[in-house]
Structure formats: structure tokens, C-alpha cells
């Protein structure tokens, strides 16, 4: 049995919506763009949405629209997808890393204030794997110090912390809709905010610097082609309508894994923290501290040999060669991030995984761990 790591959930409604766009006269910058922006912003609880071609582009436009650039520092996490740090560098600012909380994998709120300097302009927290725990406290801390809070909600659409939805905590937030996310547009992302001027600036920047209503060859500022086609937006409209069912499906899959793996003392399983509703993005188990990265890699190799999709999640950003060279970061600097990253295993997870597949994956994982023997003796 081949079981992929992730899979999209596409229904006839999405197919019909795409065909409708293809039969129309607007493949891009048509009516599906504002419809998608409006329905997603309403779902999240924001006034404005700006759809773009990726979550990475969404962060890029938000940074520029907020005026973050050379001489500024942005405090963020080394345990995330690389784009979080890349965009800080691309606008000429300096990423300042804070280690993570071992329990949530999110940035450790207790360590942030020690990293704030007169150059700090913004905090850039990430709701890792869809877990929003502590993100409200990060954004509240930003307000306390008169800093911007840019909320990376790319993995957390639909998550809630203390009755506040992911995507509503920061001054500006953003989502991504790659096929492994809770919902997809194929490729795509969105900036969400309650600031009308910020939204207008992002719309201009995504479309070659044109202001709304301006002619095709009228450019008010330096801009980019970060547009999202009406084909993608049509998919997005239908996917948002199904988001609540997606969240419930994923919660059920997470529950099945909990039942199958919960008694295995060799593993640390993800969970839903008190006061939170987690919109599960991936299902990442972690080996106990007695295991090493070499053990983890052997498990990954074994699972792949059995046709089971899996991956380490994430690799520490501060140890990526080009980041280490540019920022002077090194091994041992963020010990919790490194310890966690050496032992993570993402196993197959998506809306429509069956109990049979969960059992196959769980049994294969257990047998792979059995083959390692006792840690320290193998």
C-alpha cells in the first residue's frame, strides 16, 4: 500500500467552478478574485483580504507595505519553513531568532523581551503545525513594546486560541494554500488585515505597482507580479465553503492516530492545548530524547521503503548553510529547536485518510522503532 504524506480534497464543486472560469472572459483579475478575498476574510474575521500567488509573496508584500527594510530587526523563530526568514532578508532587514517552546514548538514568549533592541520593528511569530498556543501573548507583547506583529498563519487556517481566530491576532496576518494545507488553491496565499490603507498598498504591490482604477500602463510605485488567477480563486471560494468540514475531518484523523499510537512510550504525540482549537496542518510525532537524529533518519528510511510518505519537519533555519554564513548562527545556539528538529517525523496526514491507512502507518512506525532496539544499545 502506497500512502502519500499529503493530499488535497477536491470535489465536483471546485471542478465546476474552474470550468466556469475557463468558459468566462476573465482568467485573471476577474470577479472570482474579490469573491475569494471577501469570503476568506469573512471566514477569518478580518475586514480585508489580498489574494496573491503564495504565502511567501503574502509575507513579502506585508513587509514592504509596513515599511520594514534595512536597519530593522525582526524577531522570529528558527523552527519554521525557510520563507519566514528569507523574506526578512529579502527586504533588507535582519532576522533575530528566539528559541521555541518545547511543548508547543512555537516561539518561546518568555525569551522575546531579552531580544528586543532599539532596532526591533516587528515580531514575526508562526503558528507551527496549526497550533496557535501562545500567539495571542506574542502579539500582546508586540503592542506593549509598540512593535508590529506580523502573524504567520500559513499553517493555521481555522485554528482558535482563547476565542481568537488565527489570522486576527497580528496587525497583519497571512495564509498559504499550497496543496498540503488545510485548503488549497493549487498555489496561492492571502494577506488579511483590518487596515484599509495597508490592504490597498498590498493590492498595488501585487499588480506591478498599479493603484486601483489606474490604467494598465500607469504605475504608482515599484511593484511585483504576485497576482493569483481567477482559476485559483474559483477553487479557493469553494474550498472556504468546506473549511469547517475539512477541520472536522482532520480532527478525526488526528484522533485515530492518537488512539493507534497513544500507548507507545517511545513517541511524543502532538495534542490540542487547553483553550485552543487546532486546525491540524500536519501530524508530526517526535522520538523521545533517548533517541538520536540517526535513529530518526533510520525510521524515515524504513517507512519510505514500505511506501509510506514521511519527512522530518522542520530543519532548523539557523543551521541552513547560507543563513549560518550570513547571520553567523551556529550549532548549539537554539538548543530546543535543534533537539526537537533532530527527532521529528511527519507521517501521512490529510482529510481523507482511512482507519486502515492509519493502522498501516502506525504498525509500520512501531516496527521501525522495534528494529532500532533499545536506545544507546543499538
Beta strands, then each sheet from edge to edge (+ up, - down):
strand 1: 48-52
strand 2: 73-77
strand 3: 94-98
strand 4: 120-124
strand 5: 148-152
strand 6: 160-161
strand 7: 164-165
strand 8: 172-176
strand 9: 189-193
strand 10: 267-268
strand 11: 276-277
strand 12: 283-287
strand 13: 310-311
strand 14: 344-347
sheet 1: 1+ 9- 8+ 5+ 4+ 2+ 3+
sheet 2: 7+ 6- 11+
sheet 3: 10+ 12- 14+ 13-
end
